[in-house]
Amino acid sequence: MPVPPFVDGYHLPEGEHPCTLEEARERFAVGSSRREEIWRSFTGLLHRLEQIKLFPEVILLDGSFVTGKSDPGGR
């Protein structure tokens, strides 16, 4: 199921929104170099987990990365 639209142009609707990694990438890892940088770091972490034989069933994406903020993690 795709990630729902922002309810106010900035926040997702309340609750959990299951999606694939590709759906998350298409929705949140575009639009700014900062978003792309965060996604590269995140996928690097996933790759490292695979190398040490850890395979999470669920991953929670949270914080300003999953908002409409153009500079997530910024001040």
SVG drawing of the C-alpha trace seen along z (x, -y; Angstrom):
<svg xmlns="http://www.w3.org/2000/svg" viewBox="-5 -26 34 40">
<polyline fill="none" stroke="black" stroke-width="0.4" points="0.0,0.0 1.5,-3.4 2.2,-6.0 -0.8,-8.3 -0.6,-12.0 0.2,-14.6 -3.0,-15.8 -1.8,-19.4 0.9,-19.5 3.5,-18.5 2.4,-15.6 1.3,-12.1 -2.1,-11.0 -1.9,-9.5 -1.0,-5.9 1.3,-3.3 1.6,-3.3 3.2,0.0 5.1,-0.3 8.0,1.3 11.4,-0.2 11.0,-1.3 7.7,-3.1 9.5,-4.9 12.4,-5.8 10.1,-7.2 8.2,-9.3 10.8,-10.5 14.3,-10.3 13.7,-12.8 13.5,-16.6 16.7,-17.6 20.3,-16.6 19.8,-16.2 17.0,-13.7 19.2,-11.7 22.1,-11.8 19.9,-10.4 18.6,-7.7 22.1,-6.7 23.2,-6.4 20.1,-4.4 20.6,-1.9 24.3,-1.7 23.1,-0.6 20.8,2.0 23.7,3.3 25.9,3.6 23.1,5.4 22.9,7.9 26.7,8.4 26.5,9.4 23.5,11.7 20.8,9.5 17.6,9.2 15.0,7.0 11.4,7.9 10.2,4.4 11.9,1.0 10.4,-2.2 11.0,-5.4 10.2,-8.4 11.0,-12.0 11.3,-14.9 12.4,-12.5 8.7,-11.4 7.4,-14.9 7.2,-17.6 10.2,-19.3 12.7,-20.1 15.7,-19.8 15.0,-16.9 17.2,-16.8 18.0,-20.4 17.3,-23.2"/>
</svg>
